Amino acid sequence: MKRLVKRANLSRADLSGAKNFNKYLVTPLLMLHDQPGKIRAYKLVKENNEGPFNGGIKFEVKKSYEVKGANTNETEQCGAGINLATLDWCMKEWKEGYKILIAEFTAKDIACIPTGTDGKFRVHRCKIVREVDYKKIGLEDK
């Protein structure tokens, strides 16, 4: 007997009124809460080193950043804070002139991992450690 696997992409779904579902089944990034020590993720920035959507902070390598009052609401995909992401999310959103930075943080620095996220999450604070090696990840024209 063939098993039917049902899956849904909830990355743009408004789950604010949803009941009786298990967020751990639709949000793999919740594993970040269980990581010991330093964790690394990625920060997409434009040519001017500001985020591509709301800007405001110019991210530089070897500098630390903190945002007071980061949005902790898991039902909101985007919100105040330092928005980081998985490498695949950054690569999908990358455009000529953009940069992908590597950010370091700890589990206690996480402000929010939105339910059903497509790869983005928010932290209260992080340190930018370096820029990615574009040849290594296949963005060779950088």
Secondary structure, 3 states (H helix, E strand, C coil): CCCCCCCCCCCCCCCCCCCCCCHHHCCHHHHHHHCCCEEEEEEEECCCCCCCCCCCCCCCCCCEEECCCCCCCCCCCCCCCEEEECHHHHHHHCCCCCEEEEEEEEHHHEEECCCCCCCEEEECEEEEEEECCHHHHCCCCC
